[in-house]
Amino acid sequence: MRFADDLAARRDLDPAWVRQAIGQAQHLPSIGRLMLPPAVGTAKNWAVYRSRFVEPIRIRAGVRFWQAHRETLARAEAEYGVPADIIVGVIGVESIYGQQMGTFRVIDALATLTFDFPARHPRAEARTEYFRGELEQFLSQQSRSNGDPMKPLGSYAGATGMPQFMPSSQTRYAVDFDGDGKVDLTSPADAIGSVASYLKGYEWKTGMPTHYPVRFDAATLDKDALLAPDILPTFSVASFAAKGAVLDGQAARHVGPLALIELQNGSAPASYVAGTENFYVITRYNWSSYYAMAVIELGQAVKAAMAP
């Protein structure tokens, strides 16, 4: 209730309304468990991760979505510079084109993660602050739109709609792309426009590939140095090559920083690509190179299946 009163004062909301909203939130212990990272020693496996997203059911759903919204996707690509296949990939990975948008009440998810985030999580303090901000955004949105904060449903983290936006992302990047006077992230058009708006907001560069094939020169390879910046593009093509990561063809003429992206495959050898600034932009949606590559490859698979 102290949080409610503070929020109401800072955001000029009705204190009684905020108290009532937070007072009706339910604590969901299962959400705390879902937030915990995998056990130490759990091997990452790109092939297994990929198989969850780049698979026939999701590809067929993506083809139907693209066919139904071809003009809207083309308009979003023209307006924001983000390719249709990337937009299709994001919405497919996030919600299977609206088939799985979450069954948790957003108020329950965000309140649980604000007031009872699992203390044993390695970044518990930072994550608690993050979800506190999202709860504030959610309640502000609901109050100012005269919404019922008990009704919206979403993921266990509080993300909603076809693109699974958190409340702060909805505030910053969601757009009314169908022109009906309101933003509705269960609307395919608004979802398409909002994903494009989000990626453009993180400085998507029109026409730039997301990644390139890379090979290694064993004599000069310094893989530790190449992997040290993680997914942040840091190296020029020349400095990449100096550390033993070799690019060919178009990739060798790339202008701009690159990152060596490592995708582990359990006990099998890892896969590697050279990630561009646009690859990094996709990870602003979800801080994971595995996620970004799944988005890219699902979009590519849907596009290929669209071909006559």
N, C-alpha and C positions, 0 to 999 in steps of 0.2 A: 504493500500500500504506500510506503514511502516512495518507491519507484514511481507508482502511479501519480502521486501528487507532484513529484518533481517533473515528470514528463508533461503533465497537464500545464504546469507553470511555464516551462521552457517553450512549449509549442502552442501555447494559448488554446488549450483544449478544455472541455468541460470536465472538471475533476471527478464529478460523480459518474460521468459516462466512462472515463478511463478506469476508475476503481471497479465499476461493475464488470467491464470487459475482462480485466485481469482476474477479478474474483471468480469468474466463471470458467477460467482456463483449467484444464485437467492435467495433472502430472502424469506423463506416460513413461514409465521406467524403460520400456523397450527402445525408446528413441535414444536414450543415453548409451545403451549397449551398442546400437547401430553406429554411433559416432566413434567408437573406439577403433584405432588402427589395427590391422592384422597383427597376429602374434609375431614376435621377433623370430626371424628365421624363415618366415613364410616367403617362398620364392615367387617373384613376379614372373608372369608368363604371358607374353604378348600374343602368342598363338591362341591360347585359351581365352584371353580377354577379347581378342578380335572376333572369335567365333560366337560370342554373345551378341554382337551387333551387326556384323557383316554376314548375314545368314538369310536364307530364302524368304522367310515370312516378312522380315523387315524390309527386304529389297522389294518384294511385291507390293507391300504397303506404300513404300516410297514411290514406286512407279504410279500407283493410283493417285497419290497426293500430287505428284508433279503434273500428271495429265489433267487433274481437276483444277489446278491452280497455275497453269502454265503462264498465263498473261500476268498474274500477280508476281510470280517469281521473276519474270523478265523485267517488270517495272521496278522491282526492288533492286535487281542487278544494275539496271540503268541509273537509278537514283543514287544508290549507295556504293556501287562499284564492287559489291561482293558477289561472287559467282553463285548461280542458282544451286549448283551441286553442293556447295559448302552450306548454304542455308538448309537445303534438304537433309544433309548429313547431320546437322545440329538437331533439327526437330525430330529426326528419326532416332538418334541416340537418346535424346532426352525423354521422349514420350511415345515413341512408335506412332508419330503423327496424330497424337491426341488420344491414343488408346489407353495409355497409362499415365494419367496426370496426378496421381496420388490420392490416397483415401484418408489421410490424417487431417484433422482440423488444424489450419495454420496457426490459430491462436494457441492450441495445445502444444504444437511442435516448438514454436518460438518461445513460449513461456517456459517450457521444460528446459530448453537449451540456454535460456537466460538465467534462470534461478537455480538449476540443478545440473549444469554441465558436468560430466564425469571428471572428478578431480584427478584421476590417475592418467588422464590423457596428457601427452607430453606438451601440448600447447593449450592447456585448459584455460589459462588466464586470457590469452589473446582471443580464443574462440568464444569465450563468454562475452567479452566486449563486443565482438562482431555480432553475435546473436542479440545482444541487448540493443544494438543499433538497428537491427532488422525488425525487432519487435516494435521499436519506436516508429519506424517508417510504416509498418503495417497498421498500427493503431491510428497514426496520423492520416493515412490514406482512407481508412474506413470512416473515420470521424468526418473528414472534409467532404466525402462523397455520400454521406448519410447511409453508409453500408452497415450491414449486420456483421460484426467481427466473428460471430459464431459460425457463419456459413461457409466461407471459403475453405476449400480442401486443397491439399497439396502433398508434397513429399514429406518424409520424416524430418527434413531440414527446413521445411517451410517454403519450398519453391512451388510455383503455381503455373498452370496453363500449359499449352503445347510446347513453349520453349523453356519451361521450368525456370522462370525468373524469380529471384529473390526480391523482396519488397524494394530495396534500394535500387536494384537494376530496373525495376518497373518504373520507379520515379524518374530515373535518369534517361532511360533509353526506349521505353515502350512508346509506340506511336499508334495513332488511329489511322491505319493504312487502308481501311475499307470506307472511310469517310462517313461513318454513321454517327459521329459526334461523341463517341466514347471509346476508350481503350479497353479491349476485351481479349485477353490472351488465350481464350478458348476459340476465338475467331481465327481461322486459318490465315486470312489476309493480315490481320493485326500481328499474328505470330511471325509471319514471313517478314513483314516490314520491321518488326521490333528486333529480330535476330540480326538483320542487316544493319539496323541502326546501332545495335550493340557493338558489332564487330568494327563498323566504321568509327564508332566512338573511341575504340582502342587503336585507331590509326591503321586500319586495314589499307594496304597499298594495292590499288587496282592494277591488275595485270601481272603482279609478282607471283611466281609459284610458291607453294607452301614448303616444298622440300625438294632435294635432289638426291640421286644415288651418290654414294661415296665409297671409295676403296682406300685401302691403306698401303702405304709404303713401309714395309717392315723395317727397313734400314733406318728410317728417320722418325718412326712412330713414337709419339709421346702421348699416349692415350689418357693418362692421368691429367695432364695439363688441358687436353681438349675437353675432358668431361668436368673439369673443376667448376666452370660457370653454370653447369647444369643446362637448363633449356633456354637460358638467356643468350640471345645472339651477341657474340663478342668478337669473333674472328673475321678478318678479311679473307678473301680467297687466298691471298699470298701467305698470310700468317697461318691459315689452315694447312696449306701445303707444306709450310716449313715444319709443322709438327706431325707431318706424315699422313694427313687426310687429303686425298687427291680427288679432284673433281674433273670431269671430262665434258667436252662439248659445250652446250649452252651454259651449264653450271659453272664452267671455268671462267665465263664472262660475267658472272653475277656481280652486281654492284650493291654493296650493303653488307652488314654483318651476318654471320652465320653461327649456328650452334651445332655441335655434334650430338645427335639424339641417339641414345642407347635404349633399345627395347629388349629387355631380358626375356629369355625363352626357357625359364626353368633350368634344367640341367643341360639343355642344348645350347649351342652357341647363340650369342645375342645378335640382334639385327641392328643395323645402323643406317641413319640417313643424315644429310646435312639440312638442318632446319633453318628457314629464313625468318624474317620479321613477321611474315604472315602466319607461319606456324606458331610463333610465340603469341600472336593475337588470339588464336583459337584457344590457347591455354589460359587466357584471361577468363574464359568461360568456365573452365575447370582446370585447376593447376596440375595437369598430368599430360605427359607426352603420349601416353597410351590412349587417353581420351581424345586428344587432338588427332592422332593417326586413325582412330576408329571413325571419327567424324569425316575425315578426308576420304577414307577408303569406302565407307558406306555411300557417301555422295557419289563417288566414282562408279561404284557398282550399280547404283540406281540409274545413273546417266547412261551407262553401257547397256543396261536392260531396256532403256527407253529407245535405243537405236532400232530403226526398222530392220 
